[in-house]
Amino acid sequence: MPIYAYKCESCGHAKDVLQKMSDDPLSVCPACGQATFRKQLTAAGFQLKGSGWYVTDFREGQKPAAAAAGPAAEAAKPAAAETAAPSGEPTASPAPAAAPAAAPAVTPAPPSSAT
């Protein structure tokens, strides 16, 4: 539940109140009893800092393998180039291991009753 700041316009009494968002705002000051108790506009209690975590973390689609691996993948590229075949022929890179295919779910058919 959010905490709302209230202040009386008559006597200046200020109070923070824990309320549901669906609750009606308070209007009667608990100090002086006047109907001048108003909700104050306040800053949010948190800040989002950084360079757009919401854009990169929740984007649809897959990230490229090089971007997902980070600097470790970039460091491995020059080492792979040094192990090329001396005859100038390109070397075959090993195929990536494929994930085993999931077996389709089979639901048994109800027995048919032929009469």
N, C-alpha and C positions, 0 to 999 in steps of 0.2 A: 504494500500500500504506500502511496506517495505521502510525503510530508508537505503540507501547505503552510505558508507564512501568512498570518493575518495581522492587521493593525487597525486600531480604533482611530477614526478621524476626529473624535471628540476629545478623548483623554490621552491618546498616544500610546495606549497599552498595546504591546506586541506579543504574539504567541505563535508558536509552531504547533500545528495540529495534524495528527496522523488520521487520514480519512481515505475512504474508498473513492475511486474516481466517479462512481455513480451517486455518491452522497451529495445532498444539496449543500451549497456553500453556507457557512455560518454568517449571521448578520447581527446578532445581539452580542455586545461586548460583555465578557464575564466580569470585568472590573467596574464599569460604570453603569451597565444595563442599557445603554443607548443602542439604537439600531444602526450604528455607524461602523460596525466591524466589517472590514473589507479584506478580501484576499489580495495579497501582494504579488506582483510579477517578479519572480526570482530566476536566477540562472540555474541551469541544470546541474545536478550533483556529480556529473562525470564528464569527461572529455574524451573524444576519439582522437588519438594522436597517431602519427605514422603517415605512410604514403599510400593509403588506399587499400587496406587489408580486405575490405569488403569487395573490391573489384577483382582482386587476384584470387581470393580464396573461394569465392562462390560463383565464379564464371562457369558457364556451361561448356562442355567439351573437354577434351584431354589436352594436357600440356605436352609440347614436344619433349622427346626423351632427353635431349641435350639440356633444355631449360630445367627439366625436373631433376636431373642429376647434379646440376650446379657446377662449381669449379673443378670437382674431381673428374668429371667427364672431359672437361677441356684439357686438363693436365695429362690425361691418358692418350689423347689423340697424337701428340708428337712421338710418344713412345711406340705406338703402333706403326707409325710411318717408318721408323728405323728398322723394324723387323721385316721389311719387304724383301721379296725374293731377290737374290743378287742378279739373276738373269734378266731382270727388268719386267718379268711377268707379274701381273697383279696377283696378290694372294687372296684366296677366298676366305672371307670372314665367316666364322661359325654362325650358323643359324640360331636365332634366339630360341630359347626353350619355350615351347608352346604349353599353355596351361591345359590340363586335361579337360576334355569336353564333359560337361555335366550331362548325366543321363536324363532323358526326358521323363517327366513324371507320368506314370501309367496308372490310370484308374481302372480297376476291373469293371467290366460291364455287368450289369445285373443279369441274372439268368433269365432267359426268355421262356415264357410258358406257352407252349403250343398246345391248344386244345382241339 
